[in-house]
Amino acid sequence: MPEHSHPELPELPYDYDALEPFLDEQVLTWHHDTHHQSYVNNLQAAEETLAEARENGDGSAVAGAMGDVTHNTGGHYLHTHFWENMDPNGGGEPSGALADRIEEDFGSFEGWKGEFETAAGAAGGWALTVYDPVANQLRNVPVDKHDQGALWGSHPIVACDVWEHSYYYDYGPDRGSFIEGFLDHVDWGYCEEQFDTVVELFE
């Protein structure tokens, strides 16, 4: 069988206190080192269960393991994107092809922002701006947990974690202020790179 890469916890692209006062150093430490690590660990365990079942020809344990793969892979991938699409000096507005596409698909940056904030307020897990290669457009989607409500074939461009563990320590139930803080820290350069890369693949 082919060799597969094993998931690993990526390092943060900034110091743990770099996003204060938007995100407290302790919150970021817990969220990255413990919470994100748990998705990596659980994904590794699920992959090992599946590998053993395939080797032994025993399918009795695979149903739960398959569900664990989708949940924990989603958690791992989206958290990795979440860390990368924030920056202490972020915020503002995108430029280049991403800015043009946002204007084309949402009417304006403010139109995108209002719709993204609505998605973030409604989601039970993540607010995502994704590129839909079938329709060739950007879409804002509220995703529950990590994999419920996601759009098949789409690729995240902007990702905001709105699970309560992301913001309750800093903001209590005031999710709106957390979303505003996130938008003030979006690393648009990273998001533009994601958009340019995926569009090149599909257009």
PyRosetta script that sets phi, psi and omega in degrees:
from pyrosetta import init, pose_from_sequence

init()
pose = pose_from_sequence("MPEHSHPELPELPYDYDALEPFLDEQVLTWHHDTHHQSYVNNLQAAEETLAEARENGDGSAVAGAMGDVTHNTGGHYLHTHFWENMDPNGGGEPSGALADRIEEDFGSFEGWKGEFETAAGAAGGWALTVYDPVANQLRNVPVDKHDQGALWGSHPIVACDVWEHSYYYDYGPDRGSFIEGFLDHVDWGYCEEQFDTVVELFE")
pose.set_psi(1, 150.2)
pose.set_omega(1, -178.7)
pose.set_phi(2, -67.4)
pose.set_psi(2, 153.6)
pose.set_omega(2, 175.6)
pose.set_phi(3, -76.5)
pose.set_psi(3, 136.2)
pose.set_omega(3, 177.8)
pose.set_phi(4, -113.8)
pose.set_psi(4, 146.1)
pose.set_omega(4, 177.7)
pose.set_phi(5, -73.6)
pose.set_psi(5, 143.8)
pose.set_omega(5, 179.1)
pose.set_phi(6, -95.5)
pose.set_psi(6, 135.7)
pose.set_omega(6, -179.2)
pose.set_phi(7, -64.2)
pose.set_psi(7, 141.9)
pose.set_omega(7, 177.6)
pose.set_phi(8, -134.7)
pose.set_psi(8, 149.9)
pose.set_omega(8, 177.4)
pose.set_phi(9, -72.5)
pose.set_psi(9, 120.9)
pose.set_omega(9, 178.4)
pose.set_phi(10, -76.6)
pose.set_psi(10, 152.1)
pose.set_omega(10, 174.1)
pose.set_phi(11, -72.8)
pose.set_psi(11, 150.0)
pose.set_omega(11, 173.5)
pose.set_phi(12, -65.4)
pose.set_psi(12, 145.0)
pose.set_omega(12, 178.7)
pose.set_phi(13, -81.8)
pose.set_psi(13, 10.7)
pose.set_omega(13, 179.8)
pose.set_phi(14, -155.3)
pose.set_psi(14, 170.9)
pose.set_omega(14, 178.7)
pose.set_phi(15, -70.2)
pose.set_psi(15, 158.2)
pose.set_omega(15, -177.2)
pose.set_phi(16, -63.5)
pose.set_psi(16, -25.9)
pose.set_omega(16, 179.9)
pose.set_phi(17, -98.2)
pose.set_psi(17, 6.7)
pose.set_omega(17, -171.1)
pose.set_phi(18, -70.0)
pose.set_psi(18, -22.7)
pose.set_omega(18, -177.0)
pose.set_phi(19, -98.3)
pose.set_psi(19, 4.6)
pose.set_omega(19, 176.9)
pose.set_phi(20, -66.8)
pose.set_psi(20, 145.4)
pose.set_omega(20, 3.9)
pose.set_phi(21, -88.0)
pose.set_psi(21, 2.7)
pose.set_omega(21, 178.5)
pose.set_phi(22, -58.2)
pose.set_psi(22, -51.3)
pose.set_omega(22, 176.7)
pose.set_phi(23, -126.9)
pose.set_psi(23, 126.3)
pose.set_omega(23, -179.7)
pose.set_phi(24, -65.9)
pose.set_psi(24, 144.3)
pose.set_omega(24, -179.9)
pose.set_phi(25, -55.1)
pose.set_psi(25, -42.1)
pose.set_omega(25, -179.0)
pose.set_phi(26, -65.0)
pose.set_psi(26, -41.1)
pose.set_omega(26, 179.3)
pose.set_phi(27, -61.9)
pose.set_psi(27, -45.8)
pose.set_omega(27, -178.6)
pose.set_phi(28, -65.1)
pose.set_psi(28, -36.8)
pose.set_omega(28, 178.0)
pose.set_phi(29, -64.0)
pose.set_psi(29, -49.2)
pose.set_omega(29, 177.6)
pose.set_phi(30, -60.1)
pose.set_psi(30, -47.3)
pose.set_omega(30, -173.5)
pose.set_phi(31, -63.5)
pose.set_psi(31, -43.2)
pose.set_omega(31, -178.1)
pose.set_phi(32, -81.1)
pose.set_psi(32, -55.7)
pose.set_omega(32, -170.1)
pose.set_phi(33, -73.4)
pose.set_psi(33, -31.3)
pose.set_omega(33, -177.8)
pose.set_phi(34, -104.6)
pose.set_psi(34, -53.9)
pose.set_omega(34, -173.1)
pose.set_phi(35, -70.0)
pose.set_psi(35, -53.1)
pose.set_omega(35, 179.4)
pose.set_phi(36, -63.1)
pose.set_psi(36, -39.3)
pose.set_omega(36, 178.6)
pose.set_phi(37, -58.7)
pose.set_psi(37, -35.2)
pose.set_omega(37, -179.2)
pose.set_phi(38, -64.3)
pose.set_psi(38, -35.7)
pose.set_omega(38, 176.8)
pose.set_phi(39, -65.9)
pose.set_psi(39, -41.0)
pose.set_omega(39, 177.8)
pose.set_phi(40, -62.2)
pose.set_psi(40, -47.5)
pose.set_omega(40, -179.6)
pose.set_phi(41, -62.0)
pose.set_psi(41, -44.3)
pose.set_omega(41, -178.2)
pose.set_phi(42, -68.3)
pose.set_psi(42, -34.3)
pose.set_omega(42, 176.3)
pose.set_phi(43, -66.6)
pose.set_psi(43, -43.3)
pose.set_omega(43, 177.7)
pose.set_phi(44, -60.3)
pose.set_psi(44, -43.1)
pose.set_omega(44, -179.5)
pose.set_phi(45, -64.5)
pose.set_psi(45, -41.3)
pose.set_omega(45, 179.3)
pose.set_phi(46, -65.4)
pose.set_psi(46, -41.1)
pose.set_omega(46, 178.7)
pose.set_phi(47, -63.3)
pose.set_psi(47, -38.8)
pose.set_omega(47, 178.5)
pose.set_phi(48, -66.0)
pose.set_psi(48, -39.6)
pose.set_omega(48, 177.3)
pose.set_phi(49, -61.8)
pose.set_psi(49, -43.8)
pose.set_omega(49, 179.5)
pose.set_phi(50, -65.8)
pose.set_psi(50, -41.5)
pose.set_omega(50, 180.0)
pose.set_phi(51, -62.4)
pose.set_psi(51, -42.5)
pose.set_omega(51, 179.0)
pose.set_phi(52, -65.5)
pose.set_psi(52, -40.7)
pose.set_omega(52, -179.5)
pose.set_phi(53, -64.8)
pose.set_psi(53, -39.0)
pose.set_omega(53, 179.3)
pose.set_phi(54, -67.4)
pose.set_psi(54, -37.9)
pose.set_omega(54, -179.2)
pose.set_phi(55, -69.4)
pose.set_psi(55, -37.8)
pose.set_omega(55, -176.1)
pose.set_phi(56, -91.2)
pose.set_psi(56, -8.4)
pose.set_omega(56, -176.8)
pose.set_phi(57, 67.9)
pose.set_psi(57, 27.1)
pose.set_omega(57, -177.9)
pose.set_phi(58, -109.1)
pose.set_psi(58, 106.6)
pose.set_omega(58, -177.5)
pose.set_phi(59, -90.7)
pose.set_psi(59, 4.8)
pose.set_omega(59, -173.7)
pose.set_phi(60, -68.9)
pose.set_psi(60, -24.2)
pose.set_omega(60, -175.5)
pose.set_phi(61, -102.7)
pose.set_psi(61, 0.9)
pose.set_omega(61, -169.1)
pose.set_phi(62, -81.4)
pose.set_psi(62, -25.2)
pose.set_omega(62, -176.3)
pose.set_phi(63, -60.0)
pose.set_psi(63, -50.9)
pose.set_omega(63, 179.0)
pose.set_phi(64, -64.5)
pose.set_psi(64, -38.7)
pose.set_omega(64, -179.1)
pose.set_phi(65, -66.0)
pose.set_psi(65, -37.9)
pose.set_omega(65, 178.3)
pose.set_phi(66, -64.2)
pose.set_psi(66, -40.6)
pose.set_omega(66, 176.1)
pose.set_phi(67, -65.2)
pose.set_psi(67, -37.2)
pose.set_omega(67, 177.3)
pose.set_phi(68, -64.5)
pose.set_psi(68, -34.9)
pose.set_omega(68, 178.9)
pose.set_phi(69, -64.5)
pose.set_psi(69, -47.9)
pose.set_omega(69, -177.5)
pose.set_phi(70, -65.9)
pose.set_psi(70, -42.3)
pose.set_omega(70, -178.4)
pose.set_phi(71, -66.0)
pose.set_psi(71, -48.7)
pose.set_omega(71, -174.4)
pose.set_phi(72, -78.3)
pose.set_psi(72, -30.5)
pose.set_omega(72, 173.1)
pose.set_phi(73, -64.1)
pose.set_psi(73, -44.8)
pose.set_omega(73, 176.9)
pose.set_phi(74, -58.8)
pose.set_psi(74, -43.9)
pose.set_omega(74, 178.6)
pose.set_phi(75, -62.3)
pose.set_psi(75, -42.2)
pose.set_omega(75, -179.3)
pose.set_phi(76, -67.0)
pose.set_psi(76, -49.8)
pose.set_omega(76, -177.4)
pose.set_phi(77, -63.8)
pose.set_psi(77, -45.6)
pose.set_omega(77, -175.8)
pose.set_phi(78, -70.5)
pose.set_psi(78, -37.3)
pose.set_omega(78, 175.8)
pose.set_phi(79, -64.3)
pose.set_psi(79, -40.1)
pose.set_omega(79, 178.3)
pose.set_phi(80, -59.5)
pose.set_psi(80, -43.7)
pose.set_omega(80, 177.8)
pose.set_phi(81, -65.4)
pose.set_psi(81, -40.5)
pose.set_omega(81, -179.4)
pose.set_phi(82, -57.6)
pose.set_psi(82, -48.5)
pose.set_omega(82, 179.1)
pose.set_phi(83, -61.4)
pose.set_psi(83, -43.0)
pose.set_omega(83, -174.5)
pose.set_phi(84, -71.8)
pose.set_psi(84, -29.5)
pose.set_omega(84, -176.6)
pose.set_phi(85, -92.8)
pose.set_psi(85, 20.6)
pose.set_omega(85, 170.0)
pose.set_phi(86, -121.7)
pose.set_psi(86, 153.8)
pose.set_omega(86, -180.0)
pose.set_phi(87, -154.2)
pose.set_psi(87, 141.3)
pose.set_omega(87, 178.2)
pose.set_phi(88, -56.1)
pose.set_psi(88, -29.0)
pose.set_omega(88, -179.3)
pose.set_phi(89, -107.7)
pose.set_psi(89, 25.0)
pose.set_omega(89, -177.2)
pose.set_phi(90, -80.5)
pose.set_psi(90, -162.0)
pose.set_omega(90, -179.1)
pose.set_phi(91, 98.1)
pose.set_psi(91, -166.2)
pose.set_omega(91, -177.9)
pose.set_phi(92, 76.7)
pose.set_psi(92, -143.1)
pose.set_omega(92, -177.6)
pose.set_phi(93, -132.8)
pose.set_psi(93, 156.6)
pose.set_omega(93, 177.8)
pose.set_phi(94, -72.5)
pose.set_psi(94, 170.5)
pose.set_omega(94, 176.9)
pose.set_phi(95, -134.4)
pose.set_psi(95, -179.8)
pose.set_omega(95, 173.9)
pose.set_phi(96, 65.2)
pose.set_psi(96, -147.7)
pose.set_omega(96, -174.2)
pose.set_phi(97, -63.1)
pose.set_psi(97, -34.9)
pose.set_omega(97, 179.5)
pose.set_phi(98, -65.9)
pose.set_psi(98, -43.4)
pose.set_omega(98, 178.1)
pose.set_phi(99, -60.9)
pose.set_psi(99, -42.4)
pose.set_omega(99, 179.5)
pose.set_phi(100, -62.8)
pose.set_psi(100, -42.6)
pose.set_omega(100, -178.0)
pose.set_phi(101, -69.8)
pose.set_psi(101, -36.9)
pose.set_omega(101, 176.4)
pose.set_phi(102, -60.4)
pose.set_psi(102, -43.2)
pose.set_omega(102, 178.9)
pose.set_phi(103, -64.8)
pose.set_psi(103, -39.7)
pose.set_omega(103, -179.3)
pose.set_phi(104, -67.4)
pose.set_psi(104, -43.1)
pose.set_omega(104, -173.1)
pose.set_phi(105, -88.0)
pose.set_psi(105, -25.9)
pose.set_omega(105, -176.8)
pose.set_phi(106, -118.5)
pose.set_psi(106, -2.6)
pose.set_omega(106, 179.2)
pose.set_phi(107, 91.6)
pose.set_psi(107, -32.9)
pose.set_omega(107, 179.6)
pose.set_phi(108, -172.6)
pose.set_psi(108, 167.7)
pose.set_omega(108, 174.5)
pose.set_phi(109, -63.4)
pose.set_psi(109, -40.1)
pose.set_omega(109, 179.1)
pose.set_phi(110, -63.8)
pose.set_psi(110, -34.4)
pose.set_omega(110, 175.9)
pose.set_phi(111, -64.3)
pose.set_psi(111, -43.4)
pose.set_omega(111, 175.8)
pose.set_phi(112, -61.3)
pose.set_psi(112, -46.3)
pose.set_omega(112, -175.2)
pose.set_phi(113, -61.0)
pose.set_psi(113, -44.9)
pose.set_omega(113, -180.0)
pose.set_phi(114, -63.3)
pose.set_psi(114, -39.9)
pose.set_omega(114, 179.3)
pose.set_phi(115, -70.3)
pose.set_psi(115, -38.2)
pose.set_omega(115, 178.4)
pose.set_phi(116, -64.7)
pose.set_psi(116, -41.9)
pose.set_omega(116, 178.0)
pose.set_phi(117, -62.2)
pose.set_psi(117, -36.7)
pose.set_omega(117, 176.6)
pose.set_phi(118, -65.0)
pose.set_psi(118, -44.2)
pose.set_omega(118, 177.4)
pose.set_phi(119, -60.7)
pose.set_psi(119, -42.0)
pose.set_omega(119, -178.6)
pose.set_phi(120, -67.7)
pose.set_psi(120, -31.8)
pose.set_omega(120, 178.0)
pose.set_phi(121, -75.3)
pose.set_psi(121, -25.4)
pose.set_omega(121, -176.3)
pose.set_phi(122, -94.1)
pose.set_psi(122, -23.7)
pose.set_omega(122, -171.4)
pose.set_phi(123, -70.9)
pose.set_psi(123, 149.4)
pose.set_omega(123, 173.7)
pose.set_phi(124, -103.2)
pose.set_psi(124, 22.4)
pose.set_omega(124, -179.4)
pose.set_phi(125, -168.3)
pose.set_psi(125, -62.4)
pose.set_omega(125, -173.6)
pose.set_phi(126, -140.3)
pose.set_psi(126, 145.2)
pose.set_omega(126, 164.9)
pose.set_phi(127, -107.6)
pose.set_psi(127, 125.0)
pose.set_omega(127, -176.3)
pose.set_phi(128, -127.8)
pose.set_psi(128, 139.7)
pose.set_omega(128, 160.2)
pose.set_phi(129, -100.8)
pose.set_psi(129, 121.2)
pose.set_omega(129, -176.5)
pose.set_phi(130, -121.3)
pose.set_psi(130, 154.9)
pose.set_omega(130, 170.4)
pose.set_phi(131, -95.8)
pose.set_psi(131, 121.8)
pose.set_omega(131, 178.8)
pose.set_phi(132, -96.6)
pose.set_psi(132, 105.4)
pose.set_omega(132, -175.2)
pose.set_phi(133, -72.5)
pose.set_psi(133, -19.2)
pose.set_omega(133, 178.5)
pose.set_phi(134, -72.7)
pose.set_psi(134, -47.8)
pose.set_omega(134, 178.9)
pose.set_phi(135, -87.8)
pose.set_psi(135, -9.2)
pose.set_omega(135, -178.3)
pose.set_phi(136, 56.2)
pose.set_psi(136, 53.3)
pose.set_omega(136, 177.5)
pose.set_phi(137, -155.6)
pose.set_psi(137, 163.3)
pose.set_omega(137, 173.5)
pose.set_phi(138, -84.7)
pose.set_psi(138, 143.9)
pose.set_omega(138, 176.2)
pose.set_phi(139, -137.6)
pose.set_psi(139, 144.7)
pose.set_omega(139, 168.8)
pose.set_phi(140, -94.9)
pose.set_psi(140, 130.1)
pose.set_omega(140, -178.3)
pose.set_phi(141, -134.6)
pose.set_psi(141, 132.4)
pose.set_omega(141, 170.3)
pose.set_phi(142, -86.2)
pose.set_psi(142, 127.9)
pose.set_omega(142, -177.1)
pose.set_phi(143, -117.7)
pose.set_psi(143, 128.1)
pose.set_omega(143, 176.1)
pose.set_phi(144, -87.4)
pose.set_psi(144, 144.5)
pose.set_omega(144, -173.7)
pose.set_phi(145, 52.7)
pose.set_psi(145, -123.4)
pose.set_omega(145, 177.5)
pose.set_phi(146, -120.7)
pose.set_psi(146, -10.3)
pose.set_omega(146, -168.1)
pose.set_phi(147, -144.5)
pose.set_psi(147, 10.8)
pose.set_omega(147, -179.5)
pose.set_phi(148, -108.5)
pose.set_psi(148, 113.3)
pose.set_omega(148, -176.3)
pose.set_phi(149, 100.4)
pose.set_psi(149, -1.8)
pose.set_omega(149, 175.9)
pose.set_phi(150, -68.1)
pose.set_psi(150, 154.8)
pose.set_omega(150, -176.3)
pose.set_phi(151, -100.9)
pose.set_psi(151, 121.9)
pose.set_omega(151, -178.1)
pose.set_phi(152, -56.3)
pose.set_psi(152, 132.4)
pose.set_omega(152, 174.7)
pose.set_phi(153, 82.0)
pose.set_psi(153, -5.5)
pose.set_omega(153, -177.4)
pose.set_phi(154, -82.9)
pose.set_psi(154, 162.3)
pose.set_omega(154, -177.4)
pose.set_phi(155, -127.7)
pose.set_psi(155, 125.6)
pose.set_omega(155, -179.0)
pose.set_phi(156, -63.9)
pose.set_psi(156, 136.7)
pose.set_omega(156, 174.4)
pose.set_phi(157, -111.6)
pose.set_psi(157, -45.0)
pose.set_omega(157, 175.5)
pose.set_phi(158, -126.4)
pose.set_psi(158, 133.7)
pose.set_omega(158, -178.5)
pose.set_phi(159, -135.1)
pose.set_psi(159, 125.2)
pose.set_omega(159, 176.9)
pose.set_phi(160, -123.3)
pose.set_psi(160, 122.7)
pose.set_omega(160, 179.1)
pose.set_phi(161, -80.7)
pose.set_psi(161, 114.8)
pose.set_omega(161, 179.7)
pose.set_phi(162, -115.4)
pose.set_psi(162, 20.9)
pose.set_omega(162, 166.1)
pose.set_phi(163, -61.2)
pose.set_psi(163, 149.9)
pose.set_omega(163, -176.0)
pose.set_phi(164, -61.1)
pose.set_psi(164, -29.5)
pose.set_omega(164, -180.0)
pose.set_phi(165, -65.0)
pose.set_psi(165, -16.5)
pose.set_omega(165, -179.0)
pose.set_phi(166, -75.2)
pose.set_psi(166, -29.3)
pose.set_omega(166, -169.0)
pose.set_phi(167, -136.2)
pose.set_psi(167, -12.8)
pose.set_omega(167, -172.7)
pose.set_phi(168, -64.0)
pose.set_psi(168, -35.8)
pose.set_omega(168, -179.6)
pose.set_phi(169, -61.7)
pose.set_psi(169, -39.3)
pose.set_omega(169, -177.5)
pose.set_phi(170, -89.7)
pose.set_psi(170, -33.7)
pose.set_omega(170, -168.2)
pose.set_phi(171, -123.9)
pose.set_psi(171, -5.1)
pose.set_omega(171, -174.0)
pose.set_phi(172, 59.8)
pose.set_psi(172, -141.9)
pose.set_omega(172, -178.3)
pose.set_phi(173, -78.9)
pose.set_psi(173, 2.2)
pose.set_omega(173, -176.7)
pose.set_phi(174, -81.2)
pose.set_psi(174, 72.5)
pose.set_omega(174, -179.0)
pose.set_phi(175, -62.4)
pose.set_psi(175, -33.2)
pose.set_omega(175, -178.3)
pose.set_phi(176, -58.1)
pose.set_psi(176, -42.0)
pose.set_omega(176, 179.7)
pose.set_phi(177, -67.6)
pose.set_psi(177, -35.8)
pose.set_omega(177, 175.8)
pose.set_phi(178, -63.6)
pose.set_psi(178, -43.1)
pose.set_omega(178, 179.9)
pose.set_phi(179, -63.2)
pose.set_psi(179, -42.2)
pose.set_omega(179, 176.8)
pose.set_phi(180, -59.8)
pose.set_psi(180, -43.0)
pose.set_omega(180, 178.4)
pose.set_phi(181, -63.4)
pose.set_psi(181, -40.3)
pose.set_omega(181, 177.0)
pose.set_phi(182, -59.3)
pose.set_psi(182, -47.1)
pose.set_omega(182, -178.2)
pose.set_phi(183, -62.9)
pose.set_psi(183, -27.1)
pose.set_omega(183, 176.8)
pose.set_phi(184, -77.4)
pose.set_psi(184, -6.7)
pose.set_omega(184, -177.7)
pose.set_phi(185, -125.0)
pose.set_psi(185, 11.0)
pose.set_omega(185, 178.5)
pose.set_phi(186, -64.7)
pose.set_psi(186, 130.7)
pose.set_omega(186, 175.1)
pose.set_phi(187, -88.2)
pose.set_psi(187, 90.2)
pose.set_omega(187, -175.6)
pose.set_phi(188, -65.8)
pose.set_psi(188, -27.3)
pose.set_omega(188, 176.2)
pose.set_phi(189, -60.8)
pose.set_psi(189, -43.4)
pose.set_omega(189, 178.1)
pose.set_phi(190, -65.3)
pose.set_psi(190, -44.4)
pose.set_omega(190, -179.2)
pose.set_phi(191, -63.8)
pose.set_psi(191, -38.0)
pose.set_omega(191, 177.5)
pose.set_phi(192, -63.4)
pose.set_psi(192, -39.4)
pose.set_omega(192, 177.4)
pose.set_phi(193, -63.2)
pose.set_psi(193, -42.0)
pose.set_omega(193, 178.3)
pose.set_phi(194, -61.7)
pose.set_psi(194, -43.9)
pose.set_omega(194, -179.3)
pose.set_phi(195, -64.9)
pose.set_psi(195, -47.5)
pose.set_omega(195, -178.6)
pose.set_phi(196, -60.4)
pose.set_psi(196, -40.5)
pose.set_omega(196, -178.0)
pose.set_phi(197, -66.0)
pose.set_psi(197, -46.6)
pose.set_omega(197, -175.6)
pose.set_phi(198, -72.7)
pose.set_psi(198, -36.8)
pose.set_omega(198, 178.6)
pose.set_phi(199, -63.9)
pose.set_psi(199, -37.8)
pose.set_omega(199, 178.4)
pose.set_phi(200, -62.1)
pose.set_psi(200, -31.3)
pose.set_omega(200, -179.9)
pose.set_phi(201, -72.7)
pose.set_psi(201, -34.4)
pose.set_omega(201, -168.6)
pose.set_phi(202, -111.0)
pose.set_psi(202, -17.8)
pose.set_omega(202, -177.4)
pose.set_phi(203, -100.6)
pose.dump_pdb("model.pdb")
